[in-house]
Amino acid sequence: KLRVEATLELLVAKSTSDLVFKKEILEKDIKDLSSQLRKYNMAERLEELDKLIESSMQEIGKKFDFEESYRPINLKFSLDTFDLWHERSDGRKVFLRAMGSGANWLYCHLTLFLALHRVFASMSNVGCKIPPILFLDQPTQVYFPNYLNDDLESFDAKEIAEGTPRQNNVDEDLKAVVGMYDELVRFCDGTERISGFRPQIIVTDHADHLKLGGDTSFDSFVRARWRSRGFIAF
């Protein structure tokens, strides 16, 4: 028993000594790394990046169909916490989790992702290594959620909405979907004009044969259809 106690005392003393030694090493590493980071002016660069993201969100967000109570949309994004919120005129913050409808959530995410997308593209000439490629999976599910019944040969908004709470809003929902795709097209064109670099947005969706605004053809953007054979064919 005495030998066991003596061994335990040695182990306790040794582990404490090791921890203190490791703590001292880590503190030295932190001090050295902090000194190196200060040379890169990270605080100033993050502040500049924050302003770029915010200004892009201001421009992009006003083009989406947010609910009336969130217009004009004033989205903010924290690079420290990754929080996303709408800031009201009185300064009160309404965070994403409290912004109500699925449409608001969709447009908040699209606004942030597109803003980041544009910043990455605009900084490609100064060494940004993040590829400006955005993948969106079924963004229109907010408006047409009943995809389990979508076994038709072609997309039919009224058939998909039948039996759902949105069956009386098909025309308005379809208009919002077309507006969203119009903005995605305009975003790519505008980003290319601003940065000289055209970003890529890949969308997988049930919505099809939409009539986009102006002379833009929806079919010109379609790379493949798998309605009759499934996404993965054997």
C-alpha positions as CSV (number, residue, x, y, z in Angstrom):
1,K,0.0,0.0,0.0
2,L,2.8,2.4,0.9
3,R,4.6,1.6,-2.4
4,V,1.3,2.3,-4.4
5,E,0.9,5.6,-2.5
6,A,4.5,6.6,-3.2
7,T,4.1,5.8,-6.9
8,L,0.8,7.8,-7.1
9,E,2.5,10.7,-5.4
10,L,5.3,10.6,-8.0
11,L,2.8,10.4,-10.9
12,V,0.8,13.3,-9.5
13,A,3.9,15.4,-9.1
14,K,5.3,14.5,-12.5
15,S,2.0,15.2,-14.4
16,T,1.7,18.6,-12.6
17,S,5.3,19.4,-13.6
18,D,4.6,18.3,-17.2
19,L,1.5,20.4,-17.4
20,V,3.3,23.5,-16.1
21,F,6.1,22.9,-18.6
22,K,3.6,22.5,-21.5
23,K,1.7,25.6,-20.4
24,E,4.9,27.6,-20.5
25,I,5.7,26.3,-24.0
26,L,2.2,27.2,-25.3
27,E,2.3,30.7,-23.8
28,K,5.6,31.3,-25.5
29,D,4.1,30.0,-28.8
30,I,1.1,32.3,-28.4
31,K,3.3,35.2,-27.8
32,D,5.5,34.5,-30.8
33,L,2.5,33.9,-33.1
34,S,0.8,37.0,-31.9
35,S,3.9,39.0,-32.7
36,Q,4.0,37.5,-36.2
37,L,0.3,38.2,-36.8
38,R,0.6,41.9,-35.9
39,K,2.9,42.2,-39.0
40,Y,0.0,41.4,-41.3
41,N,-2.3,44.1,-39.9
42,M,-5.1,41.5,-39.5
43,A,-7.4,43.8,-37.6
44,E,-7.3,46.5,-40.3
45,R,-7.7,43.9,-43.1
46,L,-10.7,42.2,-41.3
47,E,-12.3,45.6,-40.9
48,E,-11.8,46.3,-44.6
49,L,-13.3,42.9,-45.5
50,D,-16.2,43.5,-43.2
51,K,-17.0,46.8,-44.9
52,L,-16.8,45.1,-48.4
53,I,-19.2,42.3,-47.3
54,E,-21.6,44.8,-45.7
55,S,-21.7,47.1,-48.7
56,S,-22.3,44.1,-51.1
57,M,-25.1,42.8,-48.9
58,Q,-26.7,46.3,-48.9
59,E,-26.7,46.3,-52.7
60,I,-27.7,42.7,-53.2
61,G,-30.3,42.4,-50.4
62,K,-32.6,45.2,-51.7
63,K,-33.2,43.2,-54.9
64,F,-34.8,40.2,-53.1
65,D,-38.4,39.8,-52.2
66,F,-38.2,40.2,-48.4
67,E,-41.4,40.6,-46.3
68,E,-42.6,44.1,-46.0
69,S,-41.6,44.4,-42.3
70,Y,-38.0,43.8,-43.3
71,R,-37.8,46.5,-46.0
72,P,-35.5,48.1,-46.6
73,I,-33.4,45.1,-45.6
74,N,-30.3,46.1,-43.6
75,L,-28.3,42.9,-43.1
76,K,-25.2,42.8,-41.0
77,F,-22.7,39.9,-40.7
78,S,-20.0,39.4,-38.0
79,L,-16.7,37.9,-39.0
80,D,-16.0,37.2,-35.3
81,T,-19.2,35.2,-34.5
82,F,-20.6,34.5,-37.9
83,D,-23.9,35.9,-36.7
84,L,-26.3,37.3,-39.4
85,W,-29.0,39.9,-38.5
86,H,-31.2,42.6,-39.8
87,E,-30.6,45.9,-38.1
88,R,-33.7,48.1,-37.7
89,S,-33.6,51.9,-37.9
90,D,-33.7,52.1,-34.1
91,G,-30.6,50.0,-33.9
92,R,-32.4,46.8,-32.7
93,K,-31.0,43.6,-34.0
94,V,-33.2,40.9,-35.5
95,F,-31.2,37.8,-35.8
96,L,-31.8,35.2,-38.6
97,R,-33.4,32.7,-36.2
98,A,-36.2,35.3,-35.4
99,M,-36.9,36.5,-39.0
100,G,-40.0,34.5,-39.6
101,S,-40.8,33.0,-42.9
102,G,-38.8,30.5,-45.0
103,A,-38.6,33.1,-47.8
104,N,-36.8,35.6,-45.4
105,W,-34.4,32.8,-44.5
106,L,-33.7,32.0,-48.1
107,Y,-33.1,35.6,-49.1
108,C,-30.9,36.2,-46.1
109,H,-28.7,33.3,-47.0
110,L,-28.6,34.2,-50.7
111,T,-27.7,37.8,-49.8
112,L,-24.8,36.7,-47.6
113,F,-23.5,34.0,-49.9
114,L,-23.7,36.2,-53.0
115,A,-21.9,39.0,-51.1
116,L,-19.1,36.7,-50.1
117,H,-19.1,35.4,-53.6
118,R,-18.6,38.9,-55.0
119,V,-15.9,39.7,-52.5
120,F,-14.0,36.6,-53.4
121,A,-14.2,37.4,-57.1
122,S,-13.2,41.0,-56.6
123,M,-10.1,39.9,-54.6
124,S,-9.0,37.2,-57.0
125,N,-6.5,39.6,-58.5
126,V,-4.8,40.1,-55.2
127,G,-4.4,36.5,-54.4
128,C,-7.7,35.3,-53.0
129,K,-7.5,31.5,-53.0
130,I,-11.3,30.8,-52.5
131,P,-12.9,29.8,-55.8
132,P,-16.0,31.8,-56.5
133,I,-18.2,28.7,-57.0
134,L,-21.6,28.6,-55.3
135,F,-23.8,25.5,-55.1
136,L,-27.5,25.8,-54.3
137,D,-29.7,22.8,-53.8
138,Q,-33.5,23.4,-54.3
139,P,-33.7,27.0,-53.3
140,T,-37.3,27.2,-54.6
141,Q,-38.4,24.5,-52.1
142,V,-39.5,27.4,-49.9
143,Y,-42.3,28.1,-52.4
144,F,-42.9,24.6,-53.7
145,P,-42.2,22.2,-50.8
146,N,-44.4,19.4,-52.1
147,Y,-41.7,17.8,-54.3
148,L,-42.6,14.3,-53.1
149,N,-45.6,14.5,-55.4
150,D,-43.6,15.9,-58.3
151,D,-43.7,12.9,-60.7
152,L,-44.8,14.8,-63.7
153,E,-42.9,14.8,-67.0
154,S,-42.3,18.6,-66.7
155,F,-42.4,21.2,-64.0
156,D,-46.0,22.4,-63.2
157,A,-46.2,24.9,-60.3
158,K,-49.9,24.5,-59.8
159,E,-49.8,20.7,-59.6
160,I,-46.9,20.8,-57.1
161,A,-48.7,23.3,-54.9
162,E,-52.0,21.5,-54.9
163,G,-53.0,20.4,-51.4
164,T,-50.4,22.6,-49.7
165,P,-51.0,25.9,-47.8
166,R,-49.6,27.8,-50.7
167,Q,-51.9,26.5,-53.4
168,N,-53.7,29.9,-53.6
169,N,-50.4,31.8,-54.0
170,V,-49.0,30.0,-57.0
171,D,-48.8,33.0,-59.3
172,E,-47.1,35.1,-56.6
173,D,-44.7,32.3,-55.7
174,L,-43.8,31.7,-59.3
175,K,-43.2,35.4,-59.8
176,A,-40.8,35.3,-56.7
177,V,-39.0,32.3,-58.1
178,V,-38.5,33.9,-61.5
179,G,-37.3,37.1,-59.7
180,M,-34.8,35.1,-57.8
181,Y,-33.3,33.5,-60.9
182,D,-33.3,36.9,-62.6
183,E,-31.2,38.2,-59.8
184,L,-28.8,35.3,-60.0
185,V,-28.2,36.0,-63.6
186,R,-27.8,39.8,-63.0
187,F,-25.4,39.1,-60.1
188,C,-23.1,37.1,-62.3
189,D,-23.2,39.7,-65.1
190,G,-22.6,42.5,-62.6
191,T,-19.8,40.8,-60.7
192,E,-18.0,40.2,-64.0
193,R,-18.3,43.9,-64.9
194,I,-17.0,45.0,-61.4
195,S,-14.2,42.4,-61.0
196,G,-13.5,41.2,-64.5
197,F,-14.1,37.7,-63.1
198,R,-17.3,35.8,-63.8
199,P,-18.4,33.7,-60.8
200,Q,-20.2,30.3,-61.2
201,I,-23.5,29.4,-59.5
202,I,-24.6,25.8,-59.8
203,V,-28.3,25.2,-58.9
204,T,-30.1,21.8,-58.7
205,D,-33.9,22.4,-58.6
206,H,-37.3,21.2,-59.7
207,A,-38.3,24.5,-61.1
208,D,-38.0,24.5,-64.9
209,H,-38.9,26.2,-68.1
210,L,-39.2,29.6,-66.4
211,K,-39.7,32.8,-68.3
212,L,-37.0,35.0,-67.2
213,G,-36.9,38.8,-67.7
214,G,-35.7,40.6,-70.8
215,D,-34.0,38.5,-73.5
216,T,-32.6,36.0,-71.0
217,S,-33.4,32.4,-71.8
218,F,-33.7,30.0,-68.9
219,D,-32.8,27.0,-71.2
220,S,-29.5,28.6,-72.0
221,F,-28.4,28.0,-68.4
222,V,-29.7,24.4,-68.1
223,R,-26.8,21.9,-68.3
224,A,-28.8,18.7,-67.7
225,R,-32.3,17.5,-66.9
226,W,-32.8,14.2,-65.0
227,R,-36.6,14.4,-64.3
228,S,-37.2,11.2,-66.2
229,R,-34.1,9.2,-65.2
230,G,-33.1,10.4,-61.8
231,F,-29.9,12.3,-60.8
232,I,-27.8,9.2,-60.7
233,A,-28.4,6.8,-63.6
234,F,-27.2,3.2,-63.6
